[in-house]
């Protein structure tokens, strides 16, 4: 918020979340294993059964959680600006 060099950053983040929510996702992977429980899914894969990487609900949950964190941070920054 109030980023003089990138004033539209919050709008771009919001747009990014709209795009992510519009995408269908069968296999949920990410840049870091913690994003999608790599270790837990690998253990379940080794144990047999259904492929745990086919996780469209996990993707949706992750995007929703990250969006909530973004909104909370945006509100926190807006409150700090009002106090100035």
C-alpha positions, 0 to 999 in steps of 0.5 A: 500500500502506498508504494510510489514505485508500484502504486497498483501492486495491491490491485495486481495481487487481487487480479492474480488471485482472481486468475488463480481461482479461475484456473482448474488444477488437477496436480497441485505442485509449487516452488516449495514442498511445504506449499502442497505437503510434498513429504506427506503426499510422497509418503502416501504415494509410497504406501499405495492407493490413490495418487495424492498429488491429484489434489484440486481441493488442496490447490483451492484451499491453498489459494484461498488461504494465501488470499486471506493472508493478503487481505489481512496484510492489506487491511493492516497496512491500510490501518497503519496509513490511517494512523499517520 
